[in-house]
Amino acid sequence: MYKFPPKKINMFYGYRTDTSMKNQQTWDFAQKYSSKKMVFCGCIKLLLGIAIIAFNISNKNTIIISLIIIGASVLYMLLKTEKALKNKFKNS
């Protein structure tokens, strides 16, 4: 999404929320902003994955930790992007 963001508002590809799909300007901003947050979350998940391997955590705990990390990263990306959209497009 960072290198090839969707150009037009669609229902299949991209960061799709009611706020991001209001108009083309909010759509373009949301695609750029959310993709940066996704890259950041991916780097954090990579580092945490390496830590899990390094500490040889059991399979059951690895699954639980992984699900928590994935959920937290999605929540982080959504909250940050929605807040940025509301701040940038206050009058829209």
PyMOL Python script that loads the backbone (N, CA, C, O; Angstrom):
from pymol import cmd

cmd.read_pdbstr("""\
ATOM      1  N   MET A   1       0.820  -1.201   0.000  1.00  0.00           N
ATOM      2  CA  MET A   1       0.000   0.000   0.000  1.00  0.00           C
ATOM      3  C   MET A   1       0.857   1.254   0.000  1.00  0.00           C
ATOM      4  O   MET A   1       0.426   2.298  -0.491  1.00  0.00           O
ATOM      5  N   TYR A   2       2.059   1.166   0.542  1.00  0.00           N
ATOM      6  CA  TYR A   2       2.921   2.341   0.584  1.00  0.00           C
ATOM      7  C   TYR A   2       3.391   2.705  -0.818  1.00  0.00           C
ATOM      8  O   TYR A   2       3.347   3.871  -1.208  1.00  0.00           O
ATOM      9  N   LYS A   3       3.837   1.715  -1.568  1.00  0.00           N
ATOM     10  CA  LYS A   3       4.346   1.980  -2.917  1.00  0.00           C
ATOM     11  C   LYS A   3       3.239   2.092  -3.961  1.00  0.00           C
ATOM     12  O   LYS A   3       3.359   2.862  -4.914  1.00  0.00           O
ATOM     13  N   PHE A   4       2.168   1.331  -3.787  1.00  0.00           N
ATOM     14  CA  PHE A   4       1.093   1.309  -4.771  1.00  0.00           C
ATOM     15  C   PHE A   4      -0.264   1.544  -4.102  1.00  0.00           C
ATOM     16  O   PHE A   4      -1.098   0.640  -4.059  1.00  0.00           O
ATOM     17  N   PRO A   5      -0.484   2.753  -3.583  1.00  0.00           N
ATOM     18  CA  PRO A   5      -1.773   3.018  -2.933  1.00  0.00           C
ATOM     19  C   PRO A   5      -2.886   3.067  -3.968  1.00  0.00           C
ATOM     20  O   PRO A   5      -2.645   3.425  -5.121  1.00  0.00           O
ATOM     21  N   PRO A   6      -4.092   2.714  -3.571  1.00  0.00           N
ATOM     22  CA  PRO A   6      -5.208   2.795  -4.516  1.00  0.00           C
ATOM     23  C   PRO A   6      -5.478   4.250  -4.886  1.00  0.00           C
ATOM     24  O   PRO A   6      -5.517   5.126  -4.022  1.00  0.00           O
ATOM     25  N   LYS A   7      -5.659   4.490  -6.154  1.00  0.00           N
ATOM     26  CA  LYS A   7      -5.831   5.857  -6.645  1.00  0.00           C
ATOM     27  C   LYS A   7      -7.242   6.397  -6.408  1.00  0.00           C
ATOM     28  O   LYS A   7      -7.424   7.574  -6.097  1.00  0.00           O
ATOM     29  N   LYS A   8      -8.227   5.527  -6.558  1.00  0.00           N
ATOM     30  CA  LYS A   8      -9.616   5.956  -6.419  1.00  0.00           C
ATOM     31  C   LYS A   8     -10.283   5.214  -5.267  1.00  0.00           C
ATOM     32  O   LYS A   8      -9.876   4.111  -4.902  1.00  0.00           O
ATOM     33  N   ILE A   9     -11.304   5.830  -4.707  1.00  0.00           N
ATOM     34  CA  ILE A   9     -12.064   5.212  -3.628  1.00  0.00           C
ATOM     35  C   ILE A   9     -12.713   3.934  -4.156  1.00  0.00           C
ATOM     36  O   ILE A   9     -13.384   3.945  -5.188  1.00  0.00           O
ATOM     37  N   ASN A  10     -12.503   2.834  -3.433  1.00  0.00           N
ATOM     38  CA  ASN A  10     -13.069   1.556  -3.849  1.00  0.00           C
ATOM     39  C   ASN A  10     -13.424   0.728  -2.623  1.00  0.00           C
ATOM     40  O   ASN A  10     -13.083   1.096  -1.499  1.00  0.00           O
ATOM     41  N   MET A  11     -14.095  -0.367  -2.836  1.00  0.00           N
ATOM     42  CA  MET A  11     -14.526  -1.234  -1.732  1.00  0.00           C
ATOM     43  C   MET A  11     -13.651  -2.478  -1.587  1.00  0.00           C
ATOM     44  O   MET A  11     -13.991  -3.376  -0.817  1.00  0.00           O
ATOM     45  N   PHE A  12     -12.529  -2.550  -2.310  1.00  0.00           N
ATOM     46  CA  PHE A  12     -11.750  -3.778  -2.319  1.00  0.00           C
ATOM     47  C   PHE A  12     -10.334  -3.630  -1.785  1.00  0.00           C
ATOM     48  O   PHE A  12      -9.804  -4.583  -1.213  1.00  0.00           O
ATOM     49  N   TYR A  13      -9.702  -2.475  -1.950  1.00  0.00           N
ATOM     50  CA  TYR A  13      -8.275  -2.343  -1.681  1.00  0.00           C
ATOM     51  C   TYR A  13      -7.990  -1.011  -1.034  1.00  0.00           C
ATOM     52  O   TYR A  13      -8.410   0.029  -1.541  1.00  0.00           O
ATOM     53  N   GLY A  14      -7.281  -1.025   0.080  1.00  0.00           N
ATOM     54  CA  GLY A  14      -6.883   0.211   0.732  1.00  0.00           C
ATOM     55  C   GLY A  14      -7.420   0.326   2.141  1.00  0.00           C
ATOM     56  O   GLY A  14      -8.086  -0.577   2.647  1.00  0.00           O
ATOM     57  N   TYR A  15      -7.123   1.439   2.762  1.00  0.00           N
ATOM     58  CA  TYR A  15      -7.629   1.737   4.099  1.00  0.00           C
ATOM     59  C   TYR A  15      -9.050   2.252   3.929  1.00  0.00           C
ATOM     60  O   TYR A  15      -9.254   3.375   3.467  1.00  0.00           O
ATOM     61  N   ARG A  16     -10.040   1.430   4.303  1.00  0.00           N
ATOM     62  CA  ARG A  16     -11.437   1.746   4.025  1.00  0.00           C
ATOM     63  C   ARG A  16     -12.231   1.909   5.314  1.00  0.00           C
ATOM     64  O   ARG A  16     -12.559   0.927   5.979  1.00  0.00           O
ATOM     65  N   THR A  17     -12.534   3.138   5.655  1.00  0.00           N
ATOM     66  CA  THR A  17     -13.462   3.432   6.744  1.00  0.00           C
ATOM     67  C   THR A  17     -14.396   4.527   6.234  1.00  0.00           C
ATOM     68  O   THR A  17     -14.155   5.119   5.182  1.00  0.00           O
ATOM     69  N   ASP A  18     -15.444   4.787   6.973  1.00  0.00           N
ATOM     70  CA  ASP A  18     -16.369   5.854   6.564  1.00  0.00           C
ATOM     71  C   ASP A  18     -15.643   7.189   6.455  1.00  0.00           C
ATOM     72  O   ASP A  18     -15.892   7.965   5.532  1.00  0.00           O
ATOM     73  N   THR A  19     -14.750   7.451   7.394  1.00  0.00           N
ATOM     74  CA  THR A  19     -14.011   8.724   7.395  1.00  0.00           C
ATOM     75  C   THR A  19     -13.085   8.825   6.191  1.00  0.00           C
ATOM     76  O   THR A  19     -13.020   9.870   5.544  1.00  0.00           O
ATOM     77  N   SER A  20     -12.375   7.753   5.888  1.00  0.00           N
ATOM     78  CA  SER A  20     -11.418   7.810   4.777  1.00  0.00           C
ATOM     79  C   SER A  20     -12.110   7.854   3.420  1.00  0.00           C
ATOM     80  O   SER A  20     -11.519   8.315   2.443  1.00  0.00           O
ATOM     81  N   MET A  21     -13.346   7.384   3.343  1.00  0.00           N
ATOM     82  CA  MET A  21     -14.045   7.323   2.062  1.00  0.00           C
ATOM     83  C   MET A  21     -14.998   8.496   1.830  1.00  0.00           C
ATOM     84  O   MET A  21     -15.830   8.450   0.923  1.00  0.00           O
ATOM     85  N   LYS A  22     -14.880   9.546   2.646  1.00  0.00           N
ATOM     86  CA  LYS A  22     -15.761  10.713   2.481  1.00  0.00           C
ATOM     87  C   LYS A  22     -15.568  11.382   1.123  1.00  0.00           C
ATOM     88  O   LYS A  22     -16.537  11.699   0.434  1.00  0.00           O
ATOM     89  N   ASN A  23     -14.322  11.592   0.751  1.00  0.00           N
ATOM     90  CA  ASN A  23     -14.010  12.213  -0.537  1.00  0.00           C
ATOM     91  C   ASN A  23     -12.600  11.804  -0.958  1.00  0.00           C
ATOM     92  O   ASN A  23     -11.902  11.113  -0.216  1.00  0.00           O
ATOM     93  N   GLN A  24     -12.191  12.226  -2.129  1.00  0.00           N
ATOM     94  CA  GLN A  24     -10.894  11.803  -2.669  1.00  0.00           C
ATOM     95  C   GLN A  24      -9.726  12.338  -1.835  1.00  0.00           C
ATOM     96  O   GLN A  24      -8.700  11.669  -1.705  1.00  0.00           O
ATOM     97  N   GLN A  25      -9.874  13.521  -1.280  1.00  0.00           N
ATOM     98  CA  GLN A  25      -8.796  14.112  -0.482  1.00  0.00           C
ATOM     99  C   GLN A  25      -8.561  13.305   0.808  1.00  0.00           C
ATOM    100  O   GLN A  25      -7.414  13.023   1.157  1.00  0.00           O
ATOM    101  N   THR A  26      -9.625  12.940   1.507  1.00  0.00           N
ATOM    102  CA  THR A  26      -9.460  12.130   2.721  1.00  0.00           C
ATOM    103  C   THR A  26      -8.951  10.731   2.368  1.00  0.00           C
ATOM    104  O   THR A  26      -8.174  10.146   3.122  1.00  0.00           O
ATOM    105  N   TRP A  27      -9.380  10.205   1.245  1.00  0.00           N
ATOM    106  CA  TRP A  27      -8.931   8.890   0.788  1.00  0.00           C
ATOM    107  C   TRP A  27      -7.423   8.892   0.558  1.00  0.00           C
ATOM    108  O   TRP A  27      -6.712   8.017   1.052  1.00  0.00           O
ATOM    109  N   ASP A  28      -6.942   9.873  -0.189  1.00  0.00           N
ATOM    110  CA  ASP A  28      -5.511   9.934  -0.496  1.00  0.00           C
ATOM    111  C   ASP A  28      -4.673  10.082   0.773  1.00  0.00           C
ATOM    112  O   ASP A  28      -3.653   9.412   0.931  1.00  0.00           O
ATOM    113  N   PHE A  29      -5.107  10.959   1.672  1.00  0.00           N
ATOM    114  CA  PHE A  29      -4.384  11.153   2.928  1.00  0.00           C
ATOM    115  C   PHE A  29      -4.370   9.863   3.753  1.00  0.00           C
ATOM    116  O   PHE A  29      -3.328   9.477   4.283  1.00  0.00           O
ATOM    117  N   ALA A  30      -5.508   9.206   3.861  1.00  0.00           N
ATOM    118  CA  ALA A  30      -5.613   7.984   4.666  1.00  0.00           C
ATOM    119  C   ALA A  30      -4.721   6.875   4.122  1.00  0.00           C
ATOM    120  O   ALA A  30      -4.129   6.122   4.896  1.00  0.00           O
ATOM    121  N   GLN A  31      -4.619   6.767   2.812  1.00  0.00           N
ATOM    122  CA  GLN A  31      -3.785   5.713   2.224  1.00  0.00           C
ATOM    123  C   GLN A  31      -2.313   5.932   2.568  1.00  0.00           C
ATOM    124  O   GLN A  31      -1.612   4.993   2.944  1.00  0.00           O
ATOM    125  N   LYS A  32      -1.852   7.166   2.438  1.00  0.00           N
ATOM    126  CA  LYS A  32      -0.448   7.464   2.746  1.00  0.00           C
ATOM    127  C   LYS A  32      -0.158   7.310   4.233  1.00  0.00           C
ATOM    128  O   LYS A  32       0.834   6.691   4.618  1.00  0.00           O
ATOM    129  N   TYR A  33      -1.018   7.872   5.060  1.00  0.00           N
ATOM    130  CA  TYR A  33      -0.793   7.867   6.497  1.00  0.00           C
ATOM    131  C   TYR A  33      -0.869   6.446   7.068  1.00  0.00           C
ATOM    132  O   TYR A  33       0.001   6.035   7.836  1.00  0.00           O
ATOM    133  N   SER A  34      -1.905   5.706   6.694  1.00  0.00           N
ATOM    134  CA  SER A  34      -2.072   4.360   7.250  1.00  0.00           C
ATOM    135  C   SER A  34      -0.968   3.416   6.784  1.00  0.00           C
ATOM    136  O   SER A  34      -0.558   2.528   7.531  1.00  0.00           O
ATOM    137  N   SER A  35      -0.484   3.598   5.558  1.00  0.00           N
ATOM    138  CA  SER A  35       0.586   2.715   5.087  1.00  0.00           C
ATOM    139  C   SER A  35       1.867   2.942   5.884  1.00  0.00           C
ATOM    140  O   SER A  35       2.616   1.994   6.119  1.00  0.00           O
ATOM    141  N   LYS A  36       2.131   4.164   6.298  1.00  0.00           N
ATOM    142  CA  LYS A  36       3.301   4.427   7.150  1.00  0.00           C
ATOM    143  C   LYS A  36       3.137   3.759   8.504  1.00  0.00           C
ATOM    144  O   LYS A  36       4.095   3.212   9.051  1.00  0.00           O
ATOM    145  N   LYS A  37       1.930   3.802   9.046  1.00  0.00           N
ATOM    146  CA  LYS A  37       1.664   3.141  10.331  1.00  0.00           C
ATOM    147  C   LYS A  37       1.767   1.621  10.180  1.00  0.00           C
ATOM    148  O   LYS A  37       2.230   0.938  11.094  1.00  0.00           O
ATOM    149  N   MET A  38       1.339   1.091   9.033  1.00  0.00           N
ATOM    150  CA  MET A  38       1.446  -0.346   8.804  1.00  0.00           C
ATOM    151  C   MET A  38       2.906  -0.786   8.739  1.00  0.00           C
ATOM    152  O   MET A  38       3.259  -1.841   9.264  1.00  0.00           O
ATOM    153  N   VAL A  39       3.741   0.006   8.107  1.00  0.00           N
ATOM    154  CA  VAL A  39       5.171  -0.316   8.040  1.00  0.00           C
ATOM    155  C   VAL A  39       5.779  -0.285   9.442  1.00  0.00           C
ATOM    156  O   VAL A  39       6.562  -1.165   9.800  1.00  0.00           O
ATOM    157  N   PHE A  40       5.420   0.723  10.231  1.00  0.00           N
ATOM    158  CA  PHE A  40       5.915   0.823  11.599  1.00  0.00           C
ATOM    159  C   PHE A  40       5.486  -0.410  12.411  1.00  0.00           C
ATOM    160  O   PHE A  40       6.304  -1.013  13.106  1.00  0.00           O
ATOM    161  N   CYS A  41       4.204  -0.780  12.317  1.00  0.00           N
ATOM    162  CA  CYS A  41       3.702  -1.947  13.050  1.00  0.00           C
ATOM    163  C   CYS A  41       4.389  -3.223  12.569  1.00  0.00           C
ATOM    164  O   CYS A  41       4.671  -4.113  13.372  1.00  0.00           O
ATOM    165  N   GLY A  42       4.653  -3.319  11.292  1.00  0.00           N
ATOM    166  CA  GLY A  42       5.354  -4.489  10.757  1.00  0.00           C
ATOM    167  C   GLY A  42       6.755  -4.615  11.324  1.00  0.00           C
ATOM    168  O   GLY A  42       7.207  -5.721  11.622  1.00  0.00           O
ATOM    169  N   CYS A  43       7.444  -3.501  11.477  1.00  0.00           N
ATOM    170  CA  CYS A  43       8.794  -3.520  12.055  1.00  0.00           C
ATOM    171  C   CYS A  43       8.744  -3.954  13.518  1.00  0.00           C
ATOM    172  O   CYS A  43       9.576  -4.743  13.965  1.00  0.00           O
ATOM    173  N   ILE A  44       7.780  -3.443  14.251  1.00  0.00           N
ATOM    174  CA  ILE A  44       7.627  -3.830  15.655  1.00  0.00           C
ATOM    175  C   ILE A  44       7.313  -5.323  15.759  1.00  0.00           C
ATOM    176  O   ILE A  44       7.867  -6.017  16.611  1.00  0.00           O
ATOM    177  N   LYS A  45       6.424  -5.818  14.892  1.00  0.00           N
ATOM    178  CA  LYS A  45       6.079  -7.241  14.911  1.00  0.00           C
ATOM    179  C   LYS A  45       7.287  -8.103  14.562  1.00  0.00           C
ATOM    180  O   LYS A  45       7.460  -9.184  15.126  1.00  0.00           O
ATOM    181  N   LEU A  46       8.116  -7.637  13.646  1.00  0.00           N
ATOM    182  CA  LEU A  46       9.332  -8.364  13.286  1.00  0.00           C
ATOM    183  C   LEU A  46      10.268  -8.462  14.487  1.00  0.00           C
ATOM    184  O   LEU A  46      10.787  -9.537  14.788  1.00  0.00           O
ATOM    185  N   LEU A  47      10.481  -7.347  15.168  1.00  0.00           N
ATOM    186  CA  LEU A  47      11.364  -7.350  16.338  1.00  0.00           C
ATOM    187  C   LEU A  47      10.809  -8.247  17.451  1.00  0.00           C
ATOM    188  O   LEU A  47      11.562  -8.990  18.080  1.00  0.00           O
ATOM    189  N   LEU A  48       9.516  -8.180  17.690  1.00  0.00           N
ATOM    190  CA  LEU A  48       8.913  -9.029  18.707  1.00  0.00           C
ATOM    191  C   LEU A  48       8.973 -10.509  18.304  1.00  0.00           C
ATOM    192  O   LEU A  48       9.144 -11.380  19.157  1.00  0.00           O
ATOM    193  N   GLY A  49       8.835 -10.782  17.027  1.00  0.00           N
ATOM    194  CA  GLY A  49       8.956 -12.157  16.545  1.00  0.00           C
ATOM    195  C   GLY A  49      10.350 -12.704  16.756  1.00  0.00           C
ATOM    196  O   GLY A  49      10.517 -13.864  17.134  1.00  0.00           O
ATOM    197  N   ILE A  50      11.348 -11.880  16.515  1.00  0.00           N
ATOM    198  CA  ILE A  50      12.736 -12.290  16.763  1.00  0.00           C
ATOM    199  C   ILE A  50      12.957 -12.546  18.250  1.00  0.00           C
ATOM    200  O   ILE A  50      13.640 -13.498  18.628  1.00  0.00           O
ATOM    201  N   ALA A  51      12.375 -11.692  19.090  1.00  0.00           N
ATOM    202  CA  ALA A  51      12.494 -11.874  20.544  1.00  0.00           C
ATOM    203  C   ALA A  51      11.837 -13.177  20.982  1.00  0.00           C
ATOM    204  O   ALA A  51      12.371 -13.879  21.840  1.00  0.00           O
ATOM    205  N   ILE A  52      10.694 -13.506  20.408  1.00  0.00           N
ATOM    206  CA  ILE A  52       9.999 -14.754  20.751  1.00  0.00           C
ATOM    207  C   ILE A  52      10.879 -15.949  20.390  1.00  0.00           C
ATOM    208  O   ILE A  52      10.981 -16.905  21.159  1.00  0.00           O
ATOM    209  N   ILE A  53      11.507 -15.893  19.230  1.00  0.00           N
ATOM    210  CA  ILE A  53      12.393 -16.986  18.803  1.00  0.00           C
ATOM    211  C   ILE A  53      13.620 -17.055  19.714  1.00  0.00           C
ATOM    212  O   ILE A  53      14.044 -18.138  20.115  1.00  0.00           O
ATOM    213  N   ALA A  54      14.182 -15.893  20.035  1.00  0.00           N
ATOM    214  CA  ALA A  54      15.396 -15.847  20.849  1.00  0.00           C
ATOM    215  C   ALA A  54      15.167 -16.406  22.253  1.00  0.00           C
ATOM    216  O   ALA A  54      16.049 -17.054  22.817  1.00  0.00           O
ATOM    217  N   PHE A  55      13.992 -16.157  22.810  1.00  0.00           N
ATOM    218  CA  PHE A  55      13.701 -16.632  24.161  1.00  0.00           C
ATOM    219  C   PHE A  55      13.041 -18.014  24.173  1.00  0.00           C
ATOM    220  O   PHE A  55      12.683 -18.526  25.234  1.00  0.00           O
ATOM    221  N   ASN A  56      12.883 -18.609  23.000  1.00  0.00           N
ATOM    222  CA  ASN A  56      12.372 -19.973  22.864  1.00  0.00           C
ATOM    223  C   ASN A  56      11.080 -20.179  23.672  1.00  0.00           C
ATOM    224  O   ASN A  56      10.984 -21.076  24.509  1.00  0.00           O
ATOM    225  N   ILE A  57      10.106 -19.327  23.393  1.00  0.00           N
ATOM    226  CA  ILE A  57       8.820 -19.392  24.088  1.00  0.00           C
ATOM    227  C   ILE A  57       8.004 -20.555  23.537  1.00  0.00           C
ATOM    228  O   ILE A  57       8.082 -20.846  22.343  1.00  0.00           O
ATOM    229  N   SER A  58       7.232 -21.217  24.373  1.00  0.00           N
ATOM    230  CA  SER A  58       6.451 -22.391  23.958  1.00  0.00           C
ATOM    231  C   SER A  58       5.440 -22.020  22.867  1.00  0.00           C
ATOM    232  O   SER A  58       5.060 -20.859  22.717  1.00  0.00           O
ATOM    233  N   ASN A  59       5.019 -23.034  22.113  1.00  0.00           N
ATOM    234  CA  ASN A  59       4.091 -22.809  20.996  1.00  0.00           C
ATOM    235  C   ASN A  59       2.777 -22.201  21.441  1.00  0.00           C
ATOM    236  O   ASN A  59       2.261 -21.298  20.781  1.00  0.00           O
ATOM    237  N   LYS A  60       2.221 -22.679  22.549  1.00  0.00           N
ATOM    238  CA  LYS A  60       0.939 -22.162  23.032  1.00  0.00           C
ATOM    239  C   LYS A  60       1.066 -20.678  23.380  1.00  0.00           C
ATOM    240  O   LYS A  60       0.211 -19.877  22.999  1.00  0.00           O
ATOM    241  N   ASN A  61       2.103 -20.316  24.083  1.00  0.00           N
ATOM    242  CA  ASN A  61       2.313 -18.918  24.452  1.00  0.00           C
ATOM    243  C   ASN A  61       2.631 -18.055  23.228  1.00  0.00           C
ATOM    244  O   ASN A  61       2.248 -16.887  23.169  1.00  0.00           O
ATOM    245  N   THR A  62       3.326 -18.632  22.263  1.00  0.00           N
ATOM    246  CA  THR A  62       3.649 -17.898  21.035  1.00  0.00           C
ATOM    247  C   THR A  62       2.380 -17.502  20.299  1.00  0.00           C
ATOM    248  O   THR A  62       2.275 -16.381  19.800  1.00  0.00           O
ATOM    249  N   ILE A  63       1.421 -18.407  20.227  1.00  0.00           N
ATOM    250  CA  ILE A  63       0.155 -18.115  19.543  1.00  0.00           C
ATOM    251  C   ILE A  63      -0.587 -17.003  20.267  1.00  0.00           C
ATOM    252  O   ILE A  63      -1.088 -16.076  19.630  1.00  0.00           O
ATOM    253  N   ILE A  64      -0.661 -17.083  21.573  1.00  0.00           N
ATOM    254  CA  ILE A  64      -1.352 -16.052  22.358  1.00  0.00           C
ATOM    255  C   ILE A  64      -0.675 -14.700  22.196  1.00  0.00           C
ATOM    256  O   ILE A  64      -1.338 -13.690  21.959  1.00  0.00           O
ATOM    257  N   ILE A  65       0.646 -14.684  22.323  1.00  0.00           N
ATOM    258  CA  ILE A  65       1.395 -13.431  22.176  1.00  0.00           C
ATOM    259  C   ILE A  65       1.216 -12.860  20.778  1.00  0.00           C
ATOM    260  O   ILE A  65       1.025 -11.654  20.622  1.00  0.00           O
ATOM    261  N   SER A  66       1.274 -13.711  19.765  1.00  0.00           N
ATOM    262  CA  SER A  66       1.117 -13.261  18.376  1.00  0.00           C
ATOM    263  C   SER A  66      -0.254 -12.640  18.136  1.00  0.00           C
ATOM    264  O   SER A  66      -0.360 -11.604  17.479  1.00  0.00           O
ATOM    265  N   LEU A  67      -1.289 -13.258  18.658  1.00  0.00           N
ATOM    266  CA  LEU A  67      -2.644 -12.713  18.488  1.00  0.00           C
ATOM    267  C   LEU A  67      -2.788 -11.361  19.183  1.00  0.00           C
ATOM    268  O   LEU A  67      -3.428 -10.452  18.653  1.00  0.00           O
ATOM    269  N   ILE A  68      -2.202 -11.231  20.353  1.00  0.00           N
ATOM    270  CA  ILE A  68      -2.241  -9.949  21.061  1.00  0.00           C
ATOM    271  C   ILE A  68      -1.497  -8.879  20.277  1.00  0.00           C
ATOM    272  O   ILE A  68      -1.978  -7.752  20.157  1.00  0.00           O
ATOM    273  N   ILE A  69      -0.341  -9.216  19.747  1.00  0.00           N
ATOM    274  CA  ILE A  69       0.467  -8.259  18.976  1.00  0.00           C
ATOM    275  C   ILE A  69      -0.275  -7.828  17.712  1.00  0.00           C
ATOM    276  O   ILE A  69      -0.297  -6.643  17.379  1.00  0.00           O
ATOM    277  N   ILE A  70      -0.874  -8.775  17.015  1.00  0.00           N
ATOM    278  CA  ILE A  70      -1.615  -8.449  15.790  1.00  0.00           C
ATOM    279  C   ILE A  70      -2.805  -7.552  16.112  1.00  0.00           C
ATOM    280  O   ILE A  70      -3.030  -6.553  15.430  1.00  0.00           O
ATOM    281  N   GLY A  71      -3.561  -7.898  17.137  1.00  0.00           N
ATOM    282  CA  GLY A  71      -4.714  -7.084  17.531  1.00  0.00           C
ATOM    283  C   GLY A  71      -4.311  -5.679  17.941  1.00  0.00           C
ATOM    284  O   GLY A  71      -4.960  -4.703  17.564  1.00  0.00           O
ATOM    285  N   ALA A  72      -3.231  -5.577  18.717  1.00  0.00           N
ATOM    286  CA  ALA A  72      -2.761  -4.265  19.166  1.00  0.00           C
ATOM    287  C   ALA A  72      -2.268  -3.422  17.993  1.00  0.00           C
ATOM    288  O   ALA A  72      -2.496  -2.212  17.962  1.00  0.00           O
ATOM    289  N   SER A  73      -1.601  -4.045  17.038  1.00  0.00           N
ATOM    290  CA  SER A  73      -1.091  -3.273  15.902  1.00  0.00           C
ATOM    291  C   SER A  73      -2.228  -2.769  15.008  1.00  0.00           C
ATOM    292  O   SER A  73      -2.168  -1.650  14.499  1.00  0.00           O
ATOM    293  N   VAL A  74      -3.249  -3.581  14.821  1.00  0.00           N
ATOM    294  CA  VAL A  74      -4.410  -3.149  14.026  1.00  0.00           C
ATOM    295  C   VAL A  74      -5.128  -2.002  14.743  1.00  0.00           C
ATOM    296  O   VAL A  74      -5.490  -1.002  14.122  1.00  0.00           O
ATOM    297  N   LEU A  75      -5.327  -2.153  16.032  1.00  0.00           N
ATOM    298  CA  LEU A  75      -5.987  -1.113  16.821  1.00  0.00           C
ATOM    299  C   LEU A  75      -5.180   0.187  16.797  1.00  0.00           C
ATOM    300  O   LEU A  75      -5.750   1.267  16.641  1.00  0.00           O
ATOM    301  N   TYR A  76      -3.868   0.088  16.950  1.00  0.00           N
ATOM    302  CA  TYR A  76      -2.990   1.255  16.904  1.00  0.00           C
ATOM    303  C   TYR A  76      -3.121   1.978  15.563  1.00  0.00           C
ATOM    304  O   TYR A  76      -3.291   3.196  15.519  1.00  0.00           O
ATOM    305  N   MET A  77      -3.040   1.210  14.470  1.00  0.00           N
ATOM    306  CA  MET A  77      -3.105   1.803  13.134  1.00  0.00           C
ATOM    307  C   MET A  77      -4.450   2.479  12.906  1.00  0.00           C
ATOM    308  O   MET A  77      -4.503   3.588  12.374  1.00  0.00           O
ATOM    309  N   LEU A  78      -5.532   1.828  13.300  1.00  0.00           N
ATOM    310  CA  LEU A  78      -6.867   2.405  13.118  1.00  0.00           C
ATOM    311  C   LEU A  78      -7.038   3.692  13.932  1.00  0.00           C
ATOM    312  O   LEU A  78      -7.489   4.709  13.405  1.00  0.00           O
ATOM    313  N   LEU A  79      -6.680   3.642  15.201  1.00  0.00           N
ATOM    314  CA  LEU A  79      -6.866   4.809  16.066  1.00  0.00           C
ATOM    315  C   LEU A  79      -6.015   5.995  15.610  1.00  0.00           C
ATOM    316  O   LEU A  79      -6.494   7.128  15.568  1.00  0.00           O
ATOM    317  N   LYS A  80      -4.756   5.732  15.269  1.00  0.00           N
ATOM    318  CA  LYS A  80      -3.879   6.814  14.823  1.00  0.00           C
ATOM    319  C   LYS A  80      -4.351   7.423  13.503  1.00  0.00           C
ATOM    320  O   LYS A  80      -4.346   8.643  13.345  1.00  0.00           O
ATOM    321  N   THR A  81      -4.753   6.590  12.571  1.00  0.00           N
ATOM    322  CA  THR A  81      -5.193   7.094  11.267  1.00  0.00           C
ATOM    323  C   THR A  81      -6.492   7.873  11.394  1.00  0.00           C
ATOM    324  O   THR A  81      -6.629   8.946  10.807  1.00  0.00           O
ATOM    325  N   GLU A  82      -7.440   7.352  12.148  1.00  0.00           N
ATOM    326  CA  GLU A  82      -8.710   8.065  12.326  1.00  0.00           C
ATOM    327  C   GLU A  82      -8.499   9.403  13.035  1.00  0.00           C
ATOM    328  O   GLU A  82      -9.129  10.398  12.677  1.00  0.00           O
ATOM    329  N   LYS A  83      -7.628   9.433  14.025  1.00  0.00           N
ATOM    330  CA  LYS A  83      -7.332  10.684  14.723  1.00  0.00           C
ATOM    331  C   LYS A  83      -6.687  11.690  13.773  1.00  0.00           C
ATOM    332  O   LYS A  83      -7.035  12.871  13.783  1.00  0.00           O
ATOM    333  N   ALA A  84      -5.752  11.222  12.956  1.00  0.00           N
ATOM    334  CA  ALA A  84      -5.094  12.110  11.995  1.00  0.00           C
ATOM    335  C   ALA A  84      -6.083  12.634  10.967  1.00  0.00           C
ATOM    336  O   ALA A  84      -6.015  13.802  10.583  1.00  0.00           O
ATOM    337  N   LEU A  85      -6.998  11.791  10.517  1.00  0.00           N
ATOM    338  CA  LEU A  85      -8.024  12.232   9.568  1.00  0.00           C
ATOM    339  C   LEU A  85      -8.924  13.302  10.198  1.00  0.00           C
ATOM    340  O   LEU A  85      -9.230  14.309   9.560  1.00  0.00           O
ATOM    341  N   LYS A  86      -9.340  13.085  11.430  1.00  0.00           N
ATOM    342  CA  LYS A  86     -10.210  14.055  12.098  1.00  0.00           C
ATOM    343  C   LYS A  86      -9.497  15.373  12.344  1.00  0.00           C
ATOM    344  O   LYS A  86     -10.103  16.439  12.234  1.00  0.00           O
ATOM    345  N   ASN A  87      -8.203  15.306  12.678  1.00  0.00           N
ATOM    346  CA  ASN A  87      -7.430  16.542  12.901  1.00  0.00           C
ATOM    347  C   ASN A  87      -7.192  17.307  11.604  1.00  0.00           C
ATOM    348  O   ASN A  87      -7.292  18.534  11.575  1.00  0.00           O
ATOM    349  N   LYS A  88      -6.880  16.586  10.540  1.00  0.00           N
ATOM    350  CA  LYS A  88      -6.568  17.257   9.270  1.00  0.00           C
ATOM    351  C   LYS A  88      -7.816  17.777   8.568  1.00  0.00           C
ATOM    352  O   LYS A  88      -7.763  18.817   7.911  1.00  0.00           O
ATOM    353  N   PHE A  89      -8.927  17.080   8.693  1.00  0.00           N
ATOM    354  CA  PHE A  89     -10.148  17.441   7.981  1.00  0.00           C
ATOM    355  C   PHE A  89     -11.260  17.784   8.966  1.00  0.00           C
ATOM    356  O   PHE A  89     -12.344  17.204   8.912  1.00  0.00           O
ATOM    357  N   LYS A  90     -10.994  18.710   9.851  1.00  0.00           N
ATOM    358  CA  LYS A  90     -11.959  19.106  10.882  1.00  0.00           C
ATOM    359  C   LYS A  90     -13.250  19.666  10.288  1.00  0.00           C
ATOM    360  O   LYS A  90     -14.333  19.423  10.821  1.00  0.00           O
ATOM    361  N   ASN A  91     -13.144  20.399   9.207  1.00  0.00           N
ATOM    362  CA  ASN A  91     -14.307  21.059   8.627  1.00  0.00           C
ATOM    363  C   ASN A  91     -15.044  20.230   7.595  1.00  0.00           C
ATOM    364  O   ASN A  91     -16.090  20.646   7.097  1.00  0.00           O
ATOM    365  N   SER A  92     -14.510  19.055   7.265  1.00  0.00           N
ATOM    366  CA  SER A  92     -15.131  18.237   6.212  1.00  0.00           C
ATOM    367  C   SER A  92     -16.314  17.464   6.716  1.00  0.00           C
ATOM    368  O   SER A  92     -16.943  16.730   5.954  1.00  0.00           O
TER     369      SER A  92
END
""", "prot")
cmd.dss("prot")
cmd.show_as("cartoon", "prot")
cmd.util.cbc("prot")
cmd.orient("prot")
